[in-house]
Amino acid sequence: MTMSGTDAHLLVFPYPAQGHMIPLLDLTHQLAIHGVTITILVTPSNLPLLEPLLSAHPSIKTLVLPFPSHPAIPPGVENVKDLPPNSFRAMMISLAQLHEPLLRWFRSHPSPPVAIVSDMFLGWTHRLACELGIRRLVFSPSGAMALSVIYSLWRYLPMRQKQNSREEDGQDEIVSFPNIPGSPKYHWWQVSPVYRSFVETKGDPDSELVKDGFLADIESWGLVINSFDELERVYLQHLRKEMGHDRVWAVGPLHRFEGDEEISGSKQRGGSSLVKVEQISSWLDARDDQKVVYVCFGSQARLPMDVMEKLAFGLEKSGIHFIWAVKESKSGHVDSMLPPGFEDREAARGLVIRGWAPQVQILSHRAVGAFLTHCGWNSTLEGIVAGVPLLAWPMSADQFSNATLVVEELKVATRVGEGSRFVPDSDELARVLSDSISENRVIRERVEELRRAAMEAIKEGGSSILELQSMHSKLATLVSPRNYL
Ligand SMILES: O=c1ccn([C@@H]2O[C@H](COP(=O)(O)OP(=O)(O)O[C@H]3O[C@H](CO)[C@@H](O)[C@H](O)[C@H]3O)[C@@H](O)[C@H]2O)c(=O)[nH]1
């Protein structure tokens, strides 16, 4: 990829959760390759996560600010990966306290950044950018359809009709999004938990802060999305219309760009695996093409015991080969999450990876034929880019929109379940699992088409490269205000 060099100085500010940080570090890597001067902001205990990026680009500077405390976040914890899944909001509120320290840093810097690229959960950085007279670009680790739903929630503030009744009532009420292409509809319980908790605690200052952050996202100068034109064109157009300008850049799939090997393709993408990558590769090497199902529900989701059991029985009954990345329970145990003797019985057919799995590498192995996923956007993209059909089991957040996209529109996925409390029938699950690796499936052809489209997008002249170039040239025109008084 060629881009004209520029000395635009950017501040990159990732939100500390694996699914958010990994793709923004991939974007930072691309920007650094193309000559952008970068300072990246993290709190102290997230610094080690930057190690692969910083060793690939010693020119990237770090700004390490102390983590602001929050009553729901134990001391020493600075990343959502170490917190219960519903902690996204607490982390957003906590990090908003960095406003003043960050303002001071800008004001004392001899040649400060001309723009901030920050995660969509850090909307307050737009207000800070306005105070400084500089630009803010939202980074969306979610896709364009999911982001359209998120923006619509915060802009139009839909409420439950049974708002004043008990919280458990009215969870099945339908929320419609008639302004979005395809007019998607979801049950209330499928709507973003951050939005639902805003509705439950409306009027309190933290809730208002969260709402203001999302509205600031919509008002921001630019939007960078880890998606590509061919995948989500109508939703990208919708976002341009909603934001009232064209500075919406779809630059994905970020994990497959040239030069990725140093940070994304390495074992260290978001964590290191307890099972050696070589061991996983040789296990896969011994399997037939497209006959292994890979099972992983991202970095946040934890399934209840009864659901884990049914899933384990489904895998057993299916008779298929599988890799299952099992996350520790909150008490740190994996073994207690699996039915007794499961691993011994399945040793010939299944590989259980405790904790972090090298997902991108597993998906790209020829032996992998299907991916049972919670439809986190990164996993969704990684599956598509590897040309692997998906088995969709959305659990929370934007995952229901992602499932709509891959099941109903793109037709590269089969729906398996919905919600982390959904208890699958293990016979039915076994059937779906073994069907997923059967041959001559239309779904496989469709995902192969999308895989090719993704690779085209990131080739010289491809849509994502052109959008990255366009973003880059816009950034190059930005100048720092003379002073920040
Ligand atoms: O064992 C693992 C588990 C995850 N990953 C990687 O971690 C990322 C996980 O991201 P994602 O699939 O998006 O799932 P979550 O971690 O659940 O991500 C959160 O952030 C995403 C982006 O906003 C949202 O789409 C999700 O709903 C939200 O839960 C991916 O790159 C995976 O390759 C691994 O490498 N190994």
The ligand as an SDF file (V2000), in Angstrom:
LIG
                    3D

 36 38  0  0  0  0  0  0  0  0999 V2000
   -9.3680  -17.4490   23.1690 O   0  0  0  0  0  0  0  0  0  0  0  0
   -9.4700  -16.4250   22.4900 C   0  0  0  0  0  0  0  0  0  0  0  0
  -10.5850  -15.5800   22.5580 C   0  0  0  0  0  0  0  0  0  0  0  0
  -10.6290  -14.4750   21.7540 C   0  0  0  0  0  0  0  0  0  0  0  0
   -9.5880  -14.1950   20.9250 N   0  0  0  0  0  0  0  0  0  0  0  0
   -9.6170  -12.9780   20.0970 C   0  0  0  0  0  0  0  0  0  0  0  0
  -10.2480  -11.9380   20.8400 O   0  0  0  0  0  0  0  0  0  0  0  0
  -11.1070  -11.1910   20.0130 C   0  0  0  0  0  0  0  0  0  0  0  0
  -12.5030  -11.2980   20.5830 C   0  0  0  0  0  0  0  0  0  0  0  0
  -13.3150  -10.3300   20.0090 O   0  0  0  0  0  0  0  0  0  0  0  0
  -14.8540  -10.5900   19.6570 P   0  0  0  0  0  0  0  0  0  0  0  0
  -15.0120  -11.8060   18.8600 O   0  0  0  0  0  0  0  0  0  0  0  0
  -15.3630   -9.3530   19.0200 O   0  0  0  0  0  0  0  0  0  0  0  0
  -15.5500  -10.9020   21.0270 O   0  0  0  0  0  0  0  0  0  0  0  0
  -15.5760  -10.1650   22.4680 P   0  0  0  0  0  0  0  0  0  0  0  0
  -14.3100  -10.3690   23.1360 O   0  0  0  0  0  0  0  0  0  0  0  0
  -16.7920  -10.6810   23.1190 O   0  0  0  0  0  0  0  0  0  0  0  0
  -15.7630   -8.6160   22.0400 O   0  0  0  0  0  0  0  0  0  0  0  0
  -16.5120   -7.5250   22.5370 C   0  0  0  0  0  0  0  0  0  0  0  0
  -16.2320   -6.4810   21.5930 O   0  0  0  0  0  0  0  0  0  0  0  0
  -16.6710   -6.7010   20.2560 C   0  0  0  0  0  0  0  0  0  0  0  0
  -16.2800   -5.4920   19.4240 C   0  0  0  0  0  0  0  0  0  0  0  0
  -16.9860   -4.3660   19.8340 O   0  0  0  0  0  0  0  0  0  0  0  0
  -18.1730   -6.9190   20.2180 C   0  0  0  0  0  0  0  0  0  0  0  0
  -18.5780   -7.2150   18.9020 O   0  0  0  0  0  0  0  0  0  0  0  0
  -18.5350   -8.0540   21.1740 C   0  0  0  0  0  0  0  0  0  0  0  0
  -19.9250   -8.2480   21.1790 O   0  0  0  0  0  0  0  0  0  0  0  0
  -18.0330   -7.7230   22.5700 C   0  0  0  0  0  0  0  0  0  0  0  0
  -18.3720   -8.7500   23.4860 O   0  0  0  0  0  0  0  0  0  0  0  0
  -10.9860  -11.7750   18.6170 C   0  0  0  0  0  0  0  0  0  0  0  0
  -10.0460  -11.0230   17.8850 O   0  0  0  0  0  0  0  0  0  0  0  0
  -10.4470  -13.1790   18.8460 C   0  0  0  0  0  0  0  0  0  0  0  0
   -9.6360  -13.6360   17.7870 O   0  0  0  0  0  0  0  0  0  0  0  0
   -8.5030  -15.0110   20.8380 C   0  0  0  0  0  0  0  0  0  0  0  0
   -7.5710  -14.7670   20.0610 O   0  0  0  0  0  0  0  0  0  0  0  0
   -8.4760  -16.1070   21.6380 N   0  0  0  0  0  0  0  0  0  0  0  0
  1  2  2  0
  2  3  1  0
  2 36  1  0
  3  4  2  0
  4  5  1  0
  5  6  1  0
  5 34  1  0
  6  7  1  0
  6 32  1  0
  7  8  1  0
  8  9  1  0
  8 30  1  0
  9 10  1  0
 10 11  1  0
 11 12  2  0
 11 13  1  0
 11 14  1  0
 14 15  1  0
 15 16  2  0
 15 17  1  0
 15 18  1  0
 18 19  1  0
 19 20  1  0
 19 28  1  0
 20 21  1  0
 21 22  1  0
 21 24  1  0
 22 23  1  0
 24 25  1  0
 24 26  1  0
 26 27  1  0
 26 28  1  0
 28 29  1  0
 30 31  1  0
 30 32  1  0
 32 33  1  0
 34 35  2  0
 34 36  1  0
M  END
$$$$
